[in-house]
Amino acid sequence: MSATTAVGLAVVWPLFAVALIVVLQRWPNLRETGTLLTGGSLFAIVAGVILPEVQAGGRPRFDLWEVLPGLGLAFEVEPLGMIFGLVASGLWIVTTFYSIGYMRAHHEENQTRFYICFAIAISGAIGVAFAANVFTLFVFYELITLSTFPLVTHTGTKKARNAGRMYLGILMGTSIAFLLLAMVWTWLATGTTEFTPGGILAGKVEGTQLMILLALYAFGTAKAALMPFHKWLPAAMVAPTPVSALLHAVAVVKAGVFTILKVVVYVFGIDLLAATDASRWLTWVAAFTIVAASCVALGKDNLKVRLAYSTISQLSYIVLGAALATTAGVIGGGMHIVMHAFGKITLFFCAGAIMVGAHKTEISEMDGLGRRMPFTFGAFLLGSLSVIGLPPMGGSWSKWFLMLGAAEADQWVMMVVLMASSLLSIGYLMPVVVRGFFRPAPVDDHHGATGIHEAPLLCVLPPVFTALGGIVLFFYAGDIWRLLMGMVP
Amino acid sequence: MIDTLWSLIDNDLPALQIALPLLAATLCILVRRPMAAWSVAMVVAWSSFLNAGVLLHRVLTTGTISYAEGGWPVPWGIELRIDLLNALVLLVVTGICAIVLIAAPRSIDAEIPREKQYLFYAAYLLCMTGLAGMTVTGDAFNIFVFLEISSLSSYALISQGRTRRALTSAIQYLIMGTIGGTFILLGIGMLYMVTGTLNIVDLANQLALVGPNRTVLVAAACIGVGVAIKLAMFPLHIWLPNAYTYAPAVVTAFIAATSTKVAYYVLVRFAFSVFRINPTFDGTHSNAIFMTLGLAAMFAGSLVAVYQDNVKRMLAYSSVAQIGYMVLGLSFANEYGLTGGLVHVFNHAIMKCGLFLVLACVLLRVGSTRLSAFEGLGRRMPLTFAAFVVGGLSLVGVPLTVGFVSKWYLVLGALDAGLWPVAVLILASSLLALVYIWRVVEVGYFKEPPEGADVVTEAPLSMLVPTWILIGSTIVFGVWTSLSAGVASAAARMLMGGVS
């Protein structure tokens, strides 16, 4: 199979899972096998066929269809999209294992619909990752929004409905009001929306207009959860935990920051932004989001909501990396997509395992739970270290490059912000581990205080796997760096 | 055999667009049996659709078609004239007529007594005659004649609704429509006084020679107001919500997708081919007026739609807003904007017609189109309701649906005219569409029907098929745009060429 075919195939591949799920819906075990096989083969296509080509400097391209003059559906894989595509397709497999454990242990209804929407969302994420122009990216961005709506409102309760309303309202509202406008503007100014190394806007849009256009892109991509358009993310925590783990810590939110990063590098061009200082204001918005969201996280007792605010804060690391408009900044941002993905998905997996194994959702109730669920809490510790940015976890490298980027841009304040955020994340993540391992369990706990009592195996192995993955990434960060260097000429 | 038959009618295709449905309407009255009348109507509607396709193809390959009625030479005789602009409109009108007819028998069985059904088909064909006539004619007075034919028959169609409110709605429409028609006639009369001709092409040439003139301005104003009433342009739209709400379900689907579209065509024809308005149209600020009213329609229509309890009425107000988009596109007086307006004629026709057919299905099975009728429909009528969701998303303007194509050109038009606040307003109003559509979607998927509610089954195939033909088209023409946007932009280029 040529890399070109593989690019087109990868985008529609998850839809085969939809077909399999529909056909096999009466037999849950076969149905989940269908999802797993599709996920495995998708990862094989992305990592086995496309990756070597991109590593060798190729940019496999697949033109599908021209919708309007100069506005076509097309896919082209460059390093940043390669990274995002690998993360989304790879973690889909892990999450599917986890979903099987979680959804069954939790006796969730409508599991067929759940797996179908999940697969469509992955197709959307791959489409965003491989999009060759803003239009294609926009199409798949909306596909993600629409396909995840039924997942957010999965339980159908009033709370879920309200969350769904906010989810759709903010995500679709901003994308139509701002992102679409930015796209039309770009097309009118340049006659294209193709992602081009070095950018397409130089000499076409200038001065204040450049800042406004960047604002339209940054706020139009509400999936990046830049304040003040972040409220949908904590609201989306009403969804089943596998959704929070893969979609609201990886696929959906990373599609958002990926969009900003990609637009900055391939539409604006970091040279243009660095020369005009048009993205200076965005560093401040990102810095504010980083600190403010961390502070809010400190005060949340519900574990999933606390993790959601942590995600908001961490996403703005990547926006900050883009806004710094330096080589190290965008590389740090790109790397953080991977590192944060592994860290945060681990934490969410653990939160779900605690929910399934001990029926606890509030942090204040987790005293002594670590001794009953040592693997879960051990994984949580490693995930926390990665999010904080400490060795031996991969998260330390992305933070390193972001710091470097801030130094390159002479923005010392941003270095302080990153340091402060690390301290704050220690403040909101470590208490969970400390409570779990060092506080005594409450006496009226009738679940039997002795012995190990973990959640089902399929809920525990995935977080352990991703946590160990975080360690592996620490040693292989150089490969990611080499790949990402290909995006800055 | 076929060749000889074809050579008989080959040159008369434009005239057949009028003659065929007119004759078939009388035939319907003669046969009287509902199914026989329906068969006649089906044959005629589908052949007219085919005919319109052939005509469009001819216009695209060989250019404008001019047909002298009765062989009287133009401009003394009456001319049928088909160019890119009306070829597209004709295709939409005949296509909608043909597709809606598939759903008609099952739907009207529940609303119109069997012994009156042949009259329904006769009125339907007469309405089609009028609309097709307005579209193909090259004669200003003929536009008025065909307008009256289509209006009178649509009053009759609307009055067939189940409730007595249908009668008052029809009367309201009749009064407004007659006032509109009178204004148009007045305007055409004045133009005849000034130029001595009624042929549209000739009229335009004579007007260019006459130059600025108070009579011409008054004529333009009269025609503008008259057409605006038929178009339901804000604030002259008040007949529309009642007429759409109380008419039989298929009639709403039919009229919503054709009548206002043809009125928009007439507006564009007069504005760009006859008066050749441009930003300085003799200091009348006509574009500013159109822009203000278009924007007002977009917001007033959508905001009122958000608060409707009856989904049919909600979609009626949504139509008021969508007409606002078309008028807005015209007001930019640039190629992108006009393309947006024209392509929206095509796009809005298929999506709104599809949505109203969904309501016809719901009305047939649940017996009401109030919001409460939609409770649990996502499970009770999954295919019907899925059609509503797709059509609704298209109305919002989600990419790869037709709504996106319209919105793309409209926003381009606004930005090209340097009016970025207007671009923002266009997008903001499409968010209102998301609000009123999603209200229904939530009820359909999350609310359970009340205890003891009747068992509801999926709509019959004869209605699902036309619904999904149209809803499927909203995606097909959202991806494949060479027909809709391609012809619309070529037509816009032609019309804008007339300006400079």
Interface residues (C-beta under 8 A of the other chain):
Chain A: W65 V67 L68 L71 F135 F138 V139 E142 L146 T153 G156 R161 G164 R165 L168 G169 M172 G173 I176 A177 L180 L181 V184 W185 W187 L188
Chain B: L393 V396 G397 V398 P399 L400 V405 K407 W408 V411 L412 L415 D416 A423 V424 L427 A428 S430 L431 L434 W438 E442 Y445 F446 G478 V479 T481 A485
